[in-house]
Each structure stands twice: as C-alpha cells, then as structure tokens.
C-alpha cells in the first residue's frame, strides 16, 4: 500500500515542512509511493493570514529583504541547505519596502509550488479545501483525519498539525463584556484577526475604546482611516468624515517600538555569549526545574547587554571611558545585576548610551499627567523620539540588541513554554510596526482621530457604557459605546474554537499552564499528559510550546522555525521509509498536485 501523510494547515508553516521534506528526501526517503494530503480551507502557501482576499492597506511589519522562506548555513539543522530568494529578490522590489500582505501571500504561494515540485516523483500531493474536525486512531496504527462535510476520513500513517494562528472562545472577562454589550445595545469586538473583524458597527465620529497597542491595533488604525476614505498629505491626515475617534491604551500605554530604519554595518556581536546551548542544557538538567524570572531572565539581560555594549564600544569608543577588552573581561566576570550596573556607570558616561530593559519595557512607569490633553502632547513627543532614534545610526546598539533578541529567542525555544510575558516583550522591542505607520499614527493624533489613554488601561462596564481609565492620568476617564480588543486570541487548546484541538484536549493531549500543546523538543511529536510522545502525531507552530517568532524569518539569523521544520521532516521521512512497502505501485514520473473536495 502507498503510505499517507496528512498535514493539517497549508499556510507558511505547512509549506516550510514540505520544503524540508523535499530537501531531506534524497537522503532518507526510499522512493516508495506516498500520498501527501494538505487539509486547509484556504489556498496552500498563503493560508488564512496571507490570503489574497484582504485589504491592500494591510502591510507586513518587516522589510522585504528581511523575509525569507529558505534556509542558509546559519540554521543549525541536520538536513541540507536549499537556498532561495527573499521576498524582495523574488518580487523585484526595493529591499527596504514594507510589502503588503497580498504580495507576501503571492510569494508564499510560489514557495509552496517550488516545494511541491521538488518532492520525489512518487509523491502525490492532494489539497483538501476543508477543515479537519477530528483525529482518531490507535498509537500503533493508522490515524483517521475527519474532514468537515465528508463522511469518510483520510487514513494516515502520520499526521502533522501546522495550524497557524487560531480563533478562541472568549475568556471570562470577554464573555461578561459581550453580555453587557448585548444587554445595553453597545458594540464589543473581542480579540480577533483584524482583517476578519466586522468593523461596520463602529460609527463615524463616535468614540471607540481600543485596548491593545500592538500590530493588531496598527491594522485597525489603517482600516478605520484610509480604509474609510481618509488620506495623508505629507505628515497631515485629511479625514473623510467617516472615521470614529479611537481612544487607545494598553498595559504599557505606548505603541510597539518602530522598526529600525538602517542596515547593519561592520562586525556583528559574537552571539550567543552568555545564553547559548550550554546554558540551556544546564537549565534543562535541573532536577527541580527552573523559574524564568529567577534563572533565565538574568541570562537574557546579560546577553542583550553584551550585544548592546559590544556595538557601542567597537563603533563609538569616544562615548566610553574604558577599553573594550577591559570592559568585556569585567562584564563577563560580573555575577549579578548590581555589579554590572556599577561597571556600566563607570564605563559609559551618558545614560542615554546605557541599556535599561526595565525602562524600555515600561516607559510610562511612574509618569503622571494632569489632563488627557497633556498626555496627548507627551505621547506624541515619545513616539517622535522613538522614530528619530530608531532611524539614527548613532544608536546602532539598538540594532545589536535586536540581533541579541533573535539569538535569545532561538535558544529559549528549547525550554518550551516560558510564559507569555517573554513573547510580548520580544514583540514589543523586535517586532514593532514600520516607521511610516508611526508617522501616520502621529498625524492621526494631531488630527484628533486618535487619542491616547495611558498605561495599565482599565475598562469597566457601568452606567450603560464602557469606561476606560489609566493611572497615567489620575482621576480621569473616557467613555464610549464601543470597545475593541485589538489583539490576537490567545492560542490555548482548552479554549480553541478549532474542533480538532478541542478533541485532542478531551483525549488527554499534554498542555502547558498557558494552554499550549506540549511537543517533544527533538522532533515536534505531540506529548500526552504523562509526557509520552505520540509515535504518529506531530505539531508545529504558535499553538505549541515550541512556538517561534514566525514561520519565516530574516536571512542569516538561524531561523528556529526552519530548524524545527527540518527535525520534524527527518523524523517523518524515517518513519515512512521504515514502514514503506518497496513493491508498492505508484507513478514515478512526476509529482501531482490535486485538489480533492
């Protein structure tokens, strides 16, 4: 019989897995017939998030030159490197362009086609444009993947879940707010993918409370301004009159930091230095486990500080009071934060040249304004300062910290789920919006279409309205009849709307305290609640405790998602090759892509 592999989710993560299967097949695959089934209601390659049917106003938040789906020699993997073009090389556009998501979707569809074409000729690829609703089957036998609207399941030797970002049912607070909105005739939009939200209920000129200041907010901002006919004339926003008034706040009260607007030049910091494989091995070997804040965060701080000061001392020695060799030796020997801070204070005269992660994380901590109008002026000044700094090469240690964050993330993936705070901190510093988006935000603020609420934004449902307040402006509040939660749904198994994941949860799949699927660190196999890996089920992506910054990444940065894809692909091929019947008949001349409805 022909062997069968079912991949549930045909977006960029599923495509990345197929690319690695094709790359590793010459070494590990015995050539017997294989049916590879892709299950996804959206087109292969782009998937839901990068589909063509969305507004061209929605951009990527990375430069086109910083987006690749192809491996290089910096990826620590057992399989072969198969190079390919970045987005900007493929599309023939300037590398500093922030491409729209439609163009990225076209790139992903092309990568998918290339990956399928590179598979061995005995592989048939079938796309099922449906949802997978259940997986069943014994640990030692065929798995059954049940599809929506089909009475018979797909039979599979192996199943890999590459589901990407998923919807989730509301948590307790969201349910209460939604019920209050229904009772009082208000508008409440829960966490969602902004491109999928129905924004028509947000009326022109009416105040709207927005909780969340990350990339989901940036999408919301674009759709409710330019998307409603407004336009920018230089740094001035010309309203159409159809915009609501957005009152936005969050835990930090400020937008994510702007993308850095210059290229790296010169020597890179030699990373990892203080948080590398040996340190991760040590943490994993602890018999009593580890605590992130106590055991991991000090290593993260030291690593990011090393990246920052390596750049400062080697490129701007005139702003330091010590040789790099002396500083490096003393920095490495410093055993705690207090000792490092004393060293930095003596070696780096200007506080603006020192790395203060706490201040970066909470810029409004302890800051108070008497009125909301004063807050608007203060926040505009903050955003303008951030834009200037992130586009000024004199502050290139900021870019070194970005490289340090990528290095740290690549190491921390091995630890599994370490809580949501780290992922939020990483995104806030390293995955913020393009500079032009923040310039648009400033224009909207000056036009009165966007207003800042402050940090630690609290929302109360009372007196028939939603009311928001912040300690940044003590004693003041803003009320509105509409509330938008501008953030993605939490990727929890127990609250996932996806019936397949809900079924796995009921069956006893392993999960972290935050509700992520637990997977084997070596190859992505699903773990049960006792920690035992399933021999025939794998999972990759943001719904697992092996989640990475994205399914694609910057060239030459190690790409932890690529490393995971390679390990899973090799495990899949070894399993299939070991069980395949060498006498099985099947086409040997071409790879076939079919769509099965």
C-alpha positions in Angstrom: 0.0 0.0 0.0 1.0 3.6 -0.6 2.0 5.5 2.5 0.0 8.5 3.6 1.0 11.8 5.4 -1.7 14.3 6.4 -0.6 17.9 7.1 -3.4 19.9 8.7 -2.7 23.6 7.8 -1.3 24.6 4.4 0.0 28.1 5.3 3.7 29.1 5.6 4.4 26.5 8.3 3.0 23.7 6.3 4.9 24.9 3.3 8.1 25.1 5.3 7.6 21.5 6.3 7.1 20.4 2.7 10.2 22.2 1.7 12.2 20.3 4.3 10.6 17.0 3.3 11.7 17.6 -0.3 15.2 18.7 0.8 15.8 15.6 3.0 14.1 13.0 0.8 17.2 12.1 -1.2 19.0 11.0 2.0 16.1 9.5 3.9 13.3 8.5 1.6 13.3 5.1 -0.1 11.2 6.1 -3.1 8.1 4.2 -2.3 4.7 5.7 -3.1 3.4 8.4 -0.8 0.2 10.4 -0.7 0.7 13.8 1.0 -2.7 15.3 2.0 -2.9 19.1 2.7 -6.0 20.0 4.7 -6.9 23.7 4.8 -9.9 25.6 3.6 -7.6 28.4 2.4 -5.2 28.2 -0.6 -1.9 26.4 0.0 1.1 28.6 0.8 -0.6 31.8 1.8 -3.1 30.2 4.2 -5.6 32.4 6.1 -3.3 35.2 7.3 -1.6 35.9 4.0 -4.5 35.2 1.7 -5.1 37.4 -1.4 -8.6 38.4 -0.3 -7.7 41.2 2.1 -7.2 44.9 2.0 -4.0 46.1 0.3 -3.8 48.7 3.2 -2.5 45.9 5.4 1.3 45.6 5.4 3.9 43.3 6.6 5.9 44.7 9.6 9.2 43.6 8.1 11.3 44.9 5.3 11.0 42.8 2.2 14.8 42.0 2.4 14.2 40.6 5.9 11.7 37.9 4.8 12.7 34.5 3.6 11.3 31.0 3.5 14.6 29.4 2.6 17.4 28.0 4.8 21.0 29.1 4.8 24.2 27.9 6.6 23.3 29.7 9.8 20.4 27.3 10.5 21.5 24.6 13.0 20.0 21.5 11.4 20.9 18.1 10.1 19.4 18.4 6.7 20.8 20.1 3.6 20.6 23.8 2.9 18.4 24.7 -0.1 18.8 28.4 -0.7 16.2 30.6 -2.4 15.2 34.2 -2.8 14.0 36.6 -0.2 10.7 38.4 -0.7 12.4 41.4 -2.2 14.6 39.3 -4.6 11.6 37.3 -5.7 9.3 40.3 -6.2 12.0 42.6 -7.7 11.2 45.4 -5.2 13.4 47.6 -3.0 14.6 45.6 -0.1 13.6 48.4 2.3 9.9 48.2 1.2 7.2 47.2 3.6 5.3 45.0 1.3 1.6 44.5 1.6 0.3 41.1 2.8 -1.2 40.3 -0.6 2.3 40.4 -2.1 3.7 38.2 0.7 0.9 35.8 0.0 1.9 35.6 -3.6 5.5 34.9 -2.5 4.3 32.1 -0.2 2.2 30.5 -2.9 5.2 30.5 -5.2 7.4 28.9 -2.5 4.7 26.3 -2.0 4.7 25.5 -5.7 8.5 25.2 -5.7 8.5 22.9 -2.6 5.9 20.6 -4.1 7.8 20.5 -7.4 11.0 19.4 -5.5 9.3 16.4 -3.9 10.3 12.9 -5.2 8.3 11.9 -8.3 6.5 9.1 -6.4 4.8 11.6 -4.1 1.2 12.7 -4.9 0.1 15.9 -3.2 -3.7 16.4 -2.6 -5.2 19.6 -1.3 -8.5 19.3 0.6 -10.1 22.7 0.9 -12.0 21.8 4.1 -11.5 21.9 7.8 -10.2 19.0 9.7 -12.5 18.4 12.7 -11.1 15.3 14.4 -8.1 12.9 14.6 -8.6 9.4 15.8 -6.8 6.1 15.7 -4.5 3.9 17.9 -1.0 4.8 18.7 0.3 1.9 16.8 -1.9 2.1 13.8 -3.4 4.2 11.1 -4.7 7.6 12.1 -8.1 8.9 10.8 -8.4 12.5 9.9 -12.1 13.5 9.7 -12.9 16.5 7.4 -15.9 18.8 7.6 -18.6 17.7 5.2 -17.1 14.3 4.4 -18.4 11.0 5.7 -15.2 9.1 5.3 -11.9 10.0 7.0 -8.4 10.3 5.4 -6.3 7.4 6.5 -2.8 8.4 7.5 0.4 6.8 8.7 1.4 10.1 10.2 -0.4 13.4 11.0 1.3 16.8 11.4 -0.6 19.8 12.7 0.7 23.1 11.3 -2.4 25.0 12.2 -1.0 28.6 12.5 -2.9 31.2 14.4 -6.4 30.1 15.6 -9.6 31.5 16.9 -10.5 31.0 20.6 -13.7 31.3 22.5 -13.8 34.4 24.8 -12.4 34.2 28.3 -14.5 35.0 31.4 -13.9 38.8 31.2 -14.7 38.9 27.4 -17.9 36.9 28.0 -19.0 39.4 30.6 -18.2 42.4 28.4 -20.0 40.8 25.4 -23.1 40.1 27.6 -23.1 43.7 28.9 -22.9 45.0 25.3 -25.8 42.8 24.2 -27.9 44.0 27.2 -27.2 47.7 26.8 -27.0 48.0 23.0 -23.3 48.5 22.9 -20.6 47.3 20.5 -17.9 44.9 21.7 -15.4 43.4 19.3 -13.4 40.6 21.1 -9.8 39.6 20.3 -9.7 38.7 16.6 -7.6 38.9 13.4 -8.4 42.5 12.4 -8.7 41.6 8.7 -11.6 39.3 9.7 -13.4 41.7 12.1 -16.6 43.3 11.1 -15.8 47.0 11.7 -19.1 48.4 10.2 -20.7 48.8 13.7 -18.0 51.5 14.6 -19.9 54.6 13.6 -18.3 57.8 12.1 -17.4 60.4 14.7 -18.2 58.2 17.7 -15.7 57.4 20.4 -14.3 53.9 20.4 -12.2 52.4 23.2 -9.3 50.3 21.9 -7.4 48.1 24.3 -4.2 47.0 22.7 -1.3 48.9 21.1 0.5 46.3 19.0 0.2 45.1 15.4 -3.5 44.3 15.6 -4.1 47.9 16.5 -2.0 49.2 13.6 -4.2 47.1 11.2 -7.3 48.5 12.9 -6.0 52.1 12.6 -5.4 51.6 8.8 -8.8 50.1 8.1 -10.7 52.7 10.0 -8.9 55.7 8.5 -7.5 55.2 5.0 -9.9 52.3 4.7 -12.8 54.7 5.1 -11.5 57.2 2.6 -9.1 59.4 4.6 -5.7 60.2 3.2 -2.3 61.6 4.1 -0.9 64.8 2.7 2.7 64.6 3.9 2.6 64.5 7.7 -1.0 65.7 7.8 -4.1 63.5 7.9 -7.1 64.6 5.8 -10.2 63.0 7.3 -13.0 61.7 5.2 -15.5 62.3 8.0 -16.3 58.6 8.2 -13.7 57.8 10.9 -14.6 57.0 14.5 -12.4 58.6 17.2 -10.0 55.9 18.6 -9.1 56.1 22.3 -6.3 53.6 22.6 -4.4 52.3 25.6 -2.7 49.1 26.8 -0.6 47.7 29.6 2.4 49.8 28.5 0.3 52.6 27.1 2.6 53.2 24.1 2.9 51.6 20.6 5.4 48.9 19.9 8.9 50.3 19.1 9.4 51.3 15.5 11.2 49.0 13.1 14.9 50.1 12.8 15.4 52.1 9.7 19.0 51.4 8.8 21.2 48.5 7.8 23.8 46.7 9.9 27.4 47.5 9.0 30.7 46.2 10.5 31.4 43.5 13.0 28.4 41.6 14.5 28.4 40.8 18.2 29.6 37.2 18.7 26.3 35.6 19.8 25.4 33.6 21.7 27.9 34.5 24.5 26.1 34.2 27.9 22.9 32.4 26.8 23.9 29.6 24.5 23.4 25.8 24.2 25.5 25.0 27.3 23.4 27.3 29.5 20.1 25.9 28.1 21.4 22.4 28.7 22.2 23.4 32.3 18.7 24.7 32.8 17.1 21.6 31.4 19.2 19.4 33.6 18.0 20.9 36.8 16.1 18.2 38.7 13.8 20.8 40.3 13.2 22.7 37.1 13.8 26.4 36.6 12.0 29.7 37.2 12.1 32.2 34.3 12.5 35.4 36.3 15.0 33.9 38.7 17.1 31.6 36.5 16.5 32.6 32.9 15.9 36.3 32.8 19.3 37.2 34.3 21.0 35.3 31.4 18.8 37.2 28.9 19.7 40.5 30.4 23.4 39.7 30.3 23.2 38.5 26.7 21.3 41.6 25.5 23.6 43.9 27.4 26.6 42.2 25.9 25.2 42.7 22.4 24.5 46.4 23.1 27.9 47.2 24.7 29.9 45.3 22.1 28.4 47.6 19.4 28.8 50.7 21.5 32.5 50.1 22.4 33.6 48.9 19.0 31.8 51.5 16.9 31.5 54.5 19.2 34.6 54.3 21.5 34.5 58.1 22.0 31.3 57.6 24.1 33.0 55.2 26.5 35.6 55.6 29.3 37.3 52.2 29.2 38.8 49.9 26.6 36.6 47.2 25.2 39.0 44.5 26.3 38.8 45.7 29.9 35.0 46.1 29.8 34.5 42.7 28.2 36.6 41.0 30.9 34.9 42.8 33.8 31.4 42.3 32.2 31.9 38.6 31.9 33.1 38.3 35.5 30.2 40.4 36.9 28.0 38.0 38.8 24.8 40.0 39.3 22.8 43.0 38.0 24.2 45.3 40.7 27.8 44.6 39.7 27.0 45.0 36.0 25.2 48.3 36.6 28.2 49.7 38.6 30.5 48.7 35.8 28.4 50.3 33.1 28.0 53.5 35.1 31.8 53.8 35.3 32.4 52.9 31.7 29.5 54.6 29.8 29.2 58.3 30.9 26.0 59.2 29.1 22.9 57.4 30.5 21.3 57.5 27.0 24.0 55.1 25.9 23.2 52.6 28.6 20.8 49.7 28.1 17.9 49.8 30.6 15.5 47.0 29.8 13.1 47.9 32.6 12.7 51.4 31.3 12.2 50.1 27.7 9.6 47.7 28.9 7.5 50.2 30.9 8.3 53.8 29.6 5.3 55.3 31.4 6.1 53.7 34.8 5.5 56.4 37.4 4.7 59.1 34.7 1.6 61.2 35.5 -0.3 63.8 33.6 -2.8 66.2 34.9 -5.1 66.1 31.9 -5.7 64.0 28.8 -4.6 66.9 26.6 -1.2 66.9 28.4 -1.0 63.2 27.8 -1.5 63.6 24.1 1.4 66.1 23.9 3.6 63.8 26.0 2.9 60.6 24.0 3.4 62.4 20.7 6.8 63.5 21.9 7.6 59.9 23.0 6.7 58.5 19.6 8.6 61.2 17.7 11.7 60.5 19.9 11.4 56.7 19.2 11.2 57.3 15.5 14.2 59.6 15.5 16.3 57.1 17.5 15.3 54.1 15.5 16.4 55.8 12.3 19.7 57.2 13.6 22.8 55.1 13.1 24.4 56.8 16.1 22.2 54.5 18.2 23.1 51.3 16.3 23.5 49.5 19.6 19.7 49.2 19.4 20.1 47.1 16.3 22.7 45.0 18.1 20.0 44.4 20.9 17.6 43.3 18.1 20.2 40.7 16.9 20.6 39.7 20.6 16.8 39.2 20.9 16.8 36.9 17.9 19.7 34.9 19.3 18.0 34.6 22.7 14.7 33.6 21.2 16.4 30.8 19.2 17.9 29.5 22.5 14.8 29.8 24.6 12.7 27.8 22.1 14.4 24.7 23.6 13.0 25.4 27.1 9.4 25.1 25.9 6.7 27.3 27.3 8.2 30.0 29.5 5.0 32.1 29.8 3.5 34.8 27.6 5.5 37.8 29.1 8.7 37.0 27.2 6.8 36.7 23.8 5.1 40.0 24.4 8.4 41.7 25.4 10.1 40.3 22.3 7.4 41.5 20.0 7.3 45.0 21.6 11.0 45.5 21.1 11.8 43.5 18.0 8.5 43.1 16.0 7.0 46.6 16.0 5.4 48.5 13.2 7.2 50.1 10.2 8.3 53.7 10.8 5.8 55.1 8.3 2.9 53.6 10.4 4.1 55.5 13.5 4.3 58.7 11.4 0.7 58.0 10.4 -0.2 57.5 14.0 1.2 60.9 14.8 -0.7 62.5 12.0 -4.0 60.9 13.2 -3.2 62.1 16.8 -2.7 65.7 15.6 -6.0 65.4 13.6 -7.9 64.3 16.7 -8.9 60.9 15.1 -6.7 59.0 17.6 -6.3 59.8 21.3 -4.0 58.1 23.9 -5.5 56.7 27.1 -2.3 55.7 29.0 -0.7 52.7 30.7 -2.4 49.9 32.6 -5.6 50.8 30.9 -8.6 49.5 32.8 -12.0 49.0 31.2 -15.2 49.0 33.2 -18.7 48.3 32.0 -21.0 50.6 34.0 -23.8 53.1 33.7 -24.8 51.7 30.3 -21.4 52.5 28.7 -17.8 51.3 28.6 -15.5 53.5 30.6 -11.6 53.5 30.4 -9.1 54.9 32.8 -5.4 54.8 33.4 -3.1 55.8 36.3 -1.2 57.8 33.8 -4.0 60.4 34.1 -5.3 60.0 37.6 -8.9 60.7 38.2 -9.9 61.0 34.6 -11.8 58.5 32.4 -13.1 58.2 28.8 -16.4 56.6 28.0 -17.7 55.1 24.8 -20.4 52.8 23.5 -17.9 50.7 21.6 -14.9 48.7 22.8 -12.4 46.9 20.5 -9.9 44.3 21.9 -7.1 44.9 19.5 -5.1 41.8 20.0 -5.0 38.2 18.7 -6.9 35.4 20.5 -4.7 33.5 23.0 -3.5 30.2 21.4 -5.0 28.0 24.1 -6.0 24.4 23.5 -8.8 24.4 26.0 -10.5 27.5 24.6 -9.7 26.9 20.9 -12.7 27.1 18.6 -11.0 24.6 16.4 -12.8 21.3 16.9 -9.7 19.2 16.2 -7.8 20.8 19.0 -10.8 20.6 21.3 -10.9 16.9 20.6 -7.3 16.4 21.4 -7.7 18.3 24.6 -10.6 16.0 25.6 -8.5 13.0 24.6 -5.7 13.9 27.0 -3.0 15.7 25.0 -0.3 17.4 27.0 -0.7 21.1 27.6 1.2 23.8 29.4 -0.3 26.1 32.1 -0.9 28.7 29.4 -2.8 26.1 27.4 -0.3 25.4 24.6 0.2 21.9 23.1 3.3 20.2 24.6 5.6 18.8 22.0 8.8 16.8 22.0 11.8 19.2 21.8 13.6 16.9 19.4 11.1 16.4 16.6 7.8 18.0 17.4 5.9 14.9 18.4 2.8 15.6 20.5 3.1 14.7 24.1 0.3 13.3 26.3 -0.3 14.4 29.8 2.3 12.0 31.2 5.0 13.4 28.8 4.9 10.3 26.5 5.4 11.2 22.8 2.8 10.1 20.3 4.5 8.0 17.6 2.3 9.2 14.8 1.2 12.8 15.6 3.3 15.9 15.4 2.6 19.7 15.8 4.5 22.8 14.7 3.5 26.5 15.3 2.2 29.1 17.6 -0.3 26.7 19.3 2.6 24.7 20.7 5.2 25.2 23.4 7.8 25.2 20.7 6.5 28.4 19.2 8.9 30.7 17.4 8.8 34.3 16.3 7.3 33.2 12.9 7.1 30.6 10.2 9.5 32.7 8.1 12.4 34.9 9.3 15.3 37.2 8.4 18.1 35.6 6.3 21.2 34.5 8.2 19.7 34.6 11.7 19.5 30.9 12.4 15.7 30.6 11.8 14.5 28.4 14.7 11.3 27.6 12.8 13.5 26.2 10.0 15.4 24.1 12.4 12.1 22.7 13.8 10.7 22.0 10.3 13.9 20.1 9.4 13.8 17.9 12.5 10.2 17.1 12.0 10.6 16.4 8.3 13.5 14.0 9.0 11.5 12.2 11.7 8.6 11.8 9.3 10.7 10.5 6.5 12.5 8.0 8.7 9.2 6.7 9.9 7.7 6.4 6.4 10.8 4.9 4.9 11.0 2.3 7.6 7.4 1.2 7.1 7.0 1.6 3.4 6.4 -1.3 1.1 9.1 -1.2 -1.6 6.9 -3.2 -4.0 4.1 -0.6 -3.9 3.0 0.7 -7.3 2.7 4.4 -8.0 3.6 7.0 -10.6 7.3 7.5 -10.8 7.5 10.2 -13.4 6.0 13.3 -11.8 4.7 14.9 -8.7 1.0 15.5 -8.9 -0.9 18.3 -7.1 -4.6 17.7 -7.0 -7.5 19.4 -5.2 -9.9 17.0 -3.5 -13.2 18.4 -2.5 
